[in-house]
Amino acid sequence: MVNATQLKAGMVILFNGDLCRVMKLLHITPGNWRGMVQTTLRNLKTGAKLEHRFRSEDKVETAYLEQHEMEYLYNDGSFYHFMNTETFEQTQLDKETLGDAIHYLVPNIKLEVEFHEGQPVGVELPKAVDLKVMETDPSMKGATATGSPKPAKLETGLVVQVPQFVEAGEVIRVDTATGAYLERAKK
């Protein structure tokens, strides 16, 4: 059990008897009133999203999750397939379970897959991933890194804002928490 004020995005909690992942949260401290934590939760069984406001003194039960390092293999259209790097056992997750993580999955990436009572419930992505720019507007002559950004479509379908000097075919590093461009990937 943790205080509601200790919740973080990505945590898995037991809420009304169901496993739920904290998608977003906002600490609210309105004037003379007591603080609150406004959360957006996703039910891991049904995929439904719900909003809930916890009081700052509320206790929340966190779920125990096992984590296993796995390698992402491929997407067959319905499921995303992963292989345990120690036992070589394979498991699969659907698009709803993975959520926005699908935008950062490239073959052979290693990540932590979370299990609750033997069932996979999600993944923990690395802090940043390297993705190839598939299409973007041409560079403007004399553009600098501080100039206005332009959209770039990456190999996974994710669209991020990049500096003007980034061109199609380059590999860039993207923050998995915010989906923001960080830098060009080192070769």
Phi and psi restraints in degrees (value plus and minus 20) as a CYANA .aco file:
   2 VAL   PHI    -149.2  -109.2
   2 VAL   PSI     138.6   178.6
   3 ASN   PHI     -89.2   -49.2
   3 ASN   PSI     129.0   169.0
   4 ALA   PHI     -78.2   -38.2
   4 ALA   PSI     -49.4    -9.4
   5 THR   PHI     -91.2   -51.2
   5 THR   PSI     -32.8     7.2
   6 GLN   PHI    -114.7   -74.7
   6 GLN   PSI     -18.9    21.1
   7 LEU   PHI     -85.1   -45.1
   7 LEU   PSI     128.3   168.3
   8 LYS   PHI    -155.5  -115.5
   8 LYS   PSI     131.3   171.3
   9 ALA   PHI     -79.8   -39.8
   9 ALA   PSI     115.3   155.3
  10 GLY   PHI      79.8   119.8
  10 GLY   PSI     -38.1     1.9
  11 MET   PHI     -87.1   -47.1
  11 MET   PSI     131.0   171.0
  12 VAL   PHI    -130.7   -90.7
  12 VAL   PSI     106.3   146.3
  13 ILE   PHI    -144.9  -104.9
  13 ILE   PSI     142.9   182.9
  14 LEU   PHI    -116.3   -76.3
  14 LEU   PSI      96.4   136.4
  15 PHE   PHI    -150.4  -110.4
  15 PHE   PSI     100.7   140.7
  16 ASN   PHI      33.0    73.0
  16 ASN   PSI      17.5    57.5
  17 GLY   PHI      62.6   102.6
  17 GLY   PSI     -20.9    19.1
  18 ASP   PHI    -136.3   -96.3
  18 ASP   PSI     132.0   172.0
  19 LEU   PHI     -95.5   -55.5
  19 LEU   PSI     109.2   149.2
  20 CYS   PHI    -155.1  -115.1
  20 CYS   PSI     120.8   160.8
  21 ARG   PHI    -119.7   -79.7
  21 ARG   PSI     114.0   154.0
  22 VAL   PHI     -95.9   -55.9
  22 VAL   PSI      93.4   133.4
  23 MET   PHI    -107.3   -67.3
  23 MET   PSI     -67.9   -27.9
  24 LYS   PHI    -160.7  -120.7
  24 LYS   PSI     134.0   174.0
  25 LEU   PHI    -171.0  -131.0
  25 LEU   PSI     133.8   173.8
  26 LEU   PHI    -162.1  -122.1
  26 LEU   PSI     106.0   146.0
  27 HIS   PHI    -104.2   -64.2
  27 HIS   PSI     105.5   145.5
  28 ILE   PHI    -136.2   -96.2
  28 ILE   PSI     108.2   148.2
  29 THR   PHI    -148.9  -108.9
  29 THR   PSI      65.4   105.4
  30 PRO   PHI    -103.7   -63.7
  30 PRO   PSI      86.3   126.3
  31 GLY   PHI      24.2    64.2
  31 GLY   PSI    -139.1   -99.1
  32 ASN   PHI    -103.2   -63.2
  32 ASN   PSI     -27.0    13.0
  33 TRP   PHI     -99.9   -59.9
  33 TRP   PSI     149.6   189.6
  34 ARG   PHI     -95.9   -55.9
  34 ARG   PSI     133.9   173.9
  35 GLY   PHI     -88.8   -48.8
  35 GLY   PSI     135.3   175.3
  36 MET   PHI    -157.7  -117.7
  36 MET   PSI     142.3   182.3
  37 VAL   PHI    -143.7  -103.7
  37 VAL   PSI      90.7   130.7
  38 GLN   PHI    -108.0   -68.0
  38 GLN   PSI     103.6   143.6
  39 THR   PHI    -143.8  -103.8
  39 THR   PSI     132.3   172.3
  40 THR   PHI    -132.2   -92.2
  40 THR   PSI      99.7   139.7
  41 LEU   PHI    -132.9   -92.9
  41 LEU   PSI     128.9   168.9
  42 ARG   PHI    -140.6  -100.6
  42 ARG   PSI     102.1   142.1
  43 ASN   PHI     -88.9   -48.9
  43 ASN   PSI     102.4   142.4
  44 LEU   PHI     -94.4   -54.4
  44 LEU   PSI     -38.8     1.2
  45 LYS   PHI    -104.5   -64.5
  45 LYS   PSI     -65.5   -25.5
  46 THR   PHI    -120.1   -80.1
  46 THR   PSI     -39.7     0.3
  47 GLY   PHI      63.1   103.1
  47 GLY   PSI     -22.8    17.2
  48 ALA   PHI     -89.9   -49.9
  48 ALA   PSI     121.4   161.4
  49 LYS   PHI    -119.1   -79.1
  49 LYS   PSI     123.6   163.6
  50 LEU   PHI    -163.9  -123.9
  50 LEU   PSI     133.8   173.8
  51 GLU   PHI    -123.4   -83.4
  51 GLU   PSI     119.2   159.2
  52 HIS   PHI    -167.7  -127.7
  52 HIS   PSI     118.9   158.9
  53 ARG   PHI    -128.4   -88.4
  53 ARG   PSI      97.6   137.6
  54 PHE   PHI    -115.1   -75.1
  54 PHE   PSI     123.5   163.5
  55 ARG   PHI     -96.2   -56.2
  55 ARG   PSI     134.2   174.2
  56 SER   PHI     -82.1   -42.1
  56 SER   PSI     -47.3    -7.3
  57 GLU   PHI    -109.1   -69.1
  57 GLU   PSI     -24.2    15.8
  58 ASP   PHI     -84.4   -44.4
  58 ASP   PSI     124.7   164.7
  59 LYS   PHI    -121.5   -81.5
  59 LYS   PSI     118.0   158.0
  60 VAL   PHI    -143.1  -103.1
  60 VAL   PSI     114.9   154.9
  61 GLU   PHI    -107.4   -67.4
  61 GLU   PSI     101.2   141.2
  62 THR   PHI    -107.6   -67.6
  62 THR   PSI     127.8   167.8
  63 ALA   PHI    -109.5   -69.5
  63 ALA   PSI     123.3   163.3
  64 TYR   PHI    -103.1   -63.1
  64 TYR   PSI     103.3   143.3
  65 LEU   PHI    -140.8  -100.8
  65 LEU   PSI     115.8   155.8
  66 GLU   PHI    -107.7   -67.7
  66 GLU   PSI     125.0   165.0
  67 GLN   PHI    -143.0  -103.0
  67 GLN   PSI     115.7   155.7
  68 HIS   PHI    -148.3  -108.3
  68 HIS   PSI     114.9   154.9
  69 GLU   PHI     -91.3   -51.3
  69 GLU   PSI     107.9   147.9
  70 MET   PHI    -155.2  -115.2
  70 MET   PSI     139.6   179.6
  71 GLU   PHI    -131.2   -91.2
  71 GLU   PSI     110.6   150.6
  72 TYR   PHI     -94.5   -54.5
  72 TYR   PSI     110.4   150.4
  73 LEU   PHI    -121.2   -81.2
  73 LEU   PSI     -82.7   -42.7
  74 TYR   PHI    -184.7  -144.7
  74 TYR   PSI     149.6   189.6
  75 ASN   PHI    -137.1   -97.1
  75 ASN   PSI     106.3   146.3
  76 ASP   PHI    -118.5   -78.5
  76 ASP   PSI      -7.3    32.7
  77 GLY   PHI      82.7   122.7
  77 GLY   PSI     -56.4   -16.4
  78 SER   PHI    -128.9   -88.9
  78 SER   PSI     -58.9   -18.9
  79 PHE   PHI    -149.5  -109.5
  79 PHE   PSI     135.6   175.6
  80 TYR   PHI    -126.2   -86.2
  80 TYR   PSI     106.1   146.1
  81 HIS   PHI    -123.0   -83.0
  81 HIS   PSI     115.8   155.8
  82 PHE   PHI    -147.7  -107.7
  82 PHE   PSI     131.2   171.2
  83 MET   PHI    -145.7  -105.7
  83 MET   PSI     111.2   151.2
  84 ASN   PHI     -86.0   -46.0
  84 ASN   PSI     107.5   147.5
  85 THR   PHI     -95.1   -55.1
  85 THR   PSI     -32.4     7.6
  86 GLU   PHI    -119.9   -79.9
  86 GLU   PSI     -66.7   -26.7
  87 THR   PHI    -119.5   -79.5
  87 THR   PSI     -31.8     8.2
  88 PHE   PHI      45.5    85.5
  88 PHE   PSI      -5.8    34.2
  89 GLU   PHI     -93.5   -53.5
  89 GLU   PSI     126.1   166.1
  90 GLN   PHI    -128.7   -88.7
  90 GLN   PSI     128.0   168.0
  91 THR   PHI    -158.8  -118.8
  91 THR   PSI     142.2   182.2
  92 GLN   PHI    -154.3  -114.3
  92 GLN   PSI     128.4   168.4
  93 LEU   PHI    -150.5  -110.5
  93 LEU   PSI     127.2   167.2
  94 ASP   PHI    -111.2   -71.2
  94 ASP   PSI     151.3   191.3
  95 LYS   PHI     -81.8   -41.8
  95 LYS   PSI     -59.1   -19.1
  96 GLU   PHI     -84.5   -44.5
  96 GLU   PSI     -60.0   -20.0
  97 THR   PHI     -87.2   -47.2
  97 THR   PSI     -59.9   -19.9
  98 LEU   PHI     -95.8   -55.8
  98 LEU   PSI     -50.4   -10.4
  99 GLY   PHI      42.3    82.3
  99 GLY   PSI    -154.4  -114.4
 100 ASP   PHI     -91.2   -51.2
 100 ASP   PSI     -30.9     9.1
 101 ALA   PHI     -81.9   -41.9
 101 ALA   PSI     -42.4    -2.4
 102 ILE   PHI     -81.5   -41.5
 102 ILE   PSI     -44.3    -4.3
 103 HIS   PHI     -94.4   -54.4
 103 HIS   PSI     -28.1    11.9
 104 TYR   PHI    -138.3   -98.3
 104 TYR   PSI     -13.8    26.2
 105 LEU   PHI    -112.1   -72.1
 105 LEU   PSI      95.8   135.8
 106 VAL   PHI    -143.2  -103.2
 106 VAL   PSI     126.4   166.4
 107 PRO   PHI     -71.6   -31.6
 107 PRO   PSI     120.0   160.0
 108 ASN   PHI      57.7    97.7
 108 ASN   PSI     -14.8    25.2
 109 ILE   PHI     -94.0   -54.0
 109 ILE   PSI     118.4   158.4
 110 LYS   PHI    -119.5   -79.5
 110 LYS   PSI     114.6   154.6
 111 LEU   PHI    -172.0  -132.0
 111 LEU   PSI     153.4   193.4
 112 GLU   PHI    -115.9   -75.9
 112 GLU   PSI     105.0   145.0
 113 VAL   PHI    -120.2   -80.2
 113 VAL   PSI     111.3   151.3
 114 GLU   PHI    -115.2   -75.2
 114 GLU   PSI     115.2   155.2
 115 PHE   PHI    -142.7  -102.7
 115 PHE   PSI     120.7   160.7
 116 HIS   PHI    -146.1  -106.1
 116 HIS   PSI      98.2   138.2
 117 GLU   PHI      32.3    72.3
 117 GLU   PSI      23.1    63.1
 118 GLY   PHI      63.4   103.4
 118 GLY   PSI     -26.3    13.7
 119 GLN   PHI    -123.8   -83.8
 119 GLN   PSI     113.4   153.4
 120 PRO   PHI     -89.9   -49.9
 120 PRO   PSI     112.8   152.8
 121 VAL   PHI    -141.6  -101.6
 121 VAL   PSI     -26.8    13.2
 122 GLY   PHI     146.9   186.9
 122 GLY   PSI    -196.8  -156.8
 123 VAL   PHI    -149.9  -109.9
 123 VAL   PSI     132.9   172.9
 124 GLU   PHI    -131.4   -91.4
 124 GLU   PSI      92.0   132.0
 125 LEU   PHI     -97.8   -57.8
 125 LEU   PSI     136.9   176.9
 126 PRO   PHI     -86.3   -46.3
 126 PRO   PSI     145.2   185.2
 127 LYS   PHI     -82.8   -42.8
 127 LYS   PSI     -53.0   -13.0
 128 ALA   PHI    -165.8  -125.8
 128 ALA   PSI     130.0   170.0
 129 VAL   PHI    -151.2  -111.2
 129 VAL   PSI     133.6   173.6
 130 ASP   PHI    -117.7   -77.7
 130 ASP   PSI     104.5   144.5
 131 LEU   PHI    -150.6  -110.6
 131 LEU   PSI     126.1   166.1
 132 LYS   PHI    -105.5   -65.5
 132 LYS   PSI     116.3   156.3
 133 VAL   PHI     -99.4   -59.4
 133 VAL   PSI     100.4   140.4
 134 MET   PHI    -110.0   -70.0
 134 MET   PSI     -62.8   -22.8
 135 GLU   PHI    -170.5  -130.5
 135 GLU   PSI     122.3   162.3
 136 THR   PHI    -181.5  -141.5
 136 THR   PSI     144.2   184.2
 137 ASP   PHI     -86.2   -46.2
 137 ASP   PSI     132.9   172.9
 138 PRO   PHI     -82.9   -42.9
 138 PRO   PSI     134.7   174.7
 139 SER   PHI     -88.5   -48.5
 139 SER   PSI     126.2   166.2
 140 MET   PHI    -112.5   -72.5
 140 MET   PSI     116.9   156.9
 141 LYS   PHI     -82.9   -42.9
 141 LYS   PSI     112.0   152.0
 142 GLY   PHI      60.4   100.4
 142 GLY   PSI     -13.5    26.5
 143 ALA   PHI     -91.5   -51.5
 143 ALA   PSI     123.6   163.6
 144 THR   PHI    -135.7   -95.7
 144 THR   PSI     151.8   191.8
 145 ALA   PHI     -85.8   -45.8
 145 ALA   PSI     -45.1    -5.1
 146 THR   PHI    -109.1   -69.1
 146 THR   PSI     -21.2    18.8
 147 GLY   PHI     -91.3   -51.3
 147 GLY   PSI    -196.3  -156.3
 148 SER   PHI     -89.7   -49.7
 148 SER   PSI     117.8   157.8
 149 PRO   PHI     -96.7   -56.7
 149 PRO   PSI     146.8   186.8
 150 LYS   PHI    -152.5  -112.5
 150 LYS   PSI     134.6   174.6
 151 PRO   PHI     -96.9   -56.9
 151 PRO   PSI     125.6   165.6
 152 ALA   PHI    -156.1  -116.1
 152 ALA   PSI     111.9   151.9
 153 LYS   PHI    -112.4   -72.4
 153 LYS   PSI     108.3   148.3
 154 LEU   PHI    -118.2   -78.2
 154 LEU   PSI     151.1   191.1
 155 GLU   PHI     -79.5   -39.5
 155 GLU   PSI     -43.1    -3.1
 156 THR   PHI    -113.4   -73.4
 156 THR   PSI     -21.8    18.2
 157 GLY   PHI      77.4   117.4
 157 GLY   PSI     -29.4    10.6
 158 LEU   PHI     -87.5   -47.5
 158 LEU   PSI     118.7   158.7
 159 VAL   PHI    -131.7   -91.7
 159 VAL   PSI     104.1   144.1
 160 VAL   PHI    -146.4  -106.4
 160 VAL   PSI     138.0   178.0
 161 GLN   PHI    -106.8   -66.8
 161 GLN   PSI     107.0   147.0
 162 VAL   PHI    -145.6  -105.6
 162 VAL   PSI     139.1   179.1
 163 PRO   PHI     -84.1   -44.1
 163 PRO   PSI     140.6   180.6
 164 GLN   PHI     -79.6   -39.6
 164 GLN   PSI     -49.7    -9.7
 165 PHE   PHI     -96.8   -56.8
 165 PHE   PSI     -31.4     8.6
 166 VAL   PHI     -95.3   -55.3
 166 VAL   PSI     113.7   153.7
 167 GLU   PHI    -141.7  -101.7
 167 GLU   PSI     142.7   182.7
 168 ALA   PHI     -80.4   -40.4
 168 ALA   PSI     121.7   161.7
 169 GLY   PHI      77.0   117.0
 169 GLY   PSI     -37.6     2.4
 170 GLU   PHI     -99.0   -59.0
 170 GLU   PSI     138.2   178.2
 171 VAL   PHI    -127.4   -87.4
 171 VAL   PSI     107.1   147.1
 172 ILE   PHI    -139.6   -99.6
 172 ILE   PSI     140.0   180.0
 173 ARG   PHI    -119.9   -79.9
 173 ARG   PSI     110.4   150.4
 174 VAL   PHI    -141.8  -101.8
 174 VAL   PSI     116.0   156.0
 175 ASP   PHI     -93.9   -53.9
 175 ASP   PSI     103.0   143.0
 176 THR   PHI     -95.9   -55.9
 176 THR   PSI     -40.0     0.0
 177 ALA   PHI     -97.5   -57.5
 177 ALA   PSI     -58.5   -18.5
 178 THR   PHI    -131.5   -91.5
 178 THR   PSI     -36.8     3.2
 179 GLY   PHI      54.3    94.3
 179 GLY   PSI       2.2    42.2
 180 ALA   PHI    -119.9   -79.9
 180 ALA   PSI     128.0   168.0
 181 TYR   PHI     -84.4   -44.4
 181 TYR   PSI     114.8   154.8
 182 LEU   PHI    -127.1   -87.1
 182 LEU   PSI     -72.7   -32.7
 183 GLU   PHI    -191.0  -151.0
 183 GLU   PSI     152.4   192.4
 184 ARG   PHI     -91.8   -51.8
 184 ARG   PSI     123.5   163.5
 185 ALA   PHI     -95.3   -55.3
 185 ALA   PSI     122.5   162.5
 186 LYS   PHI     -91.1   -51.1
 186 LYS   PSI     121.1   161.1
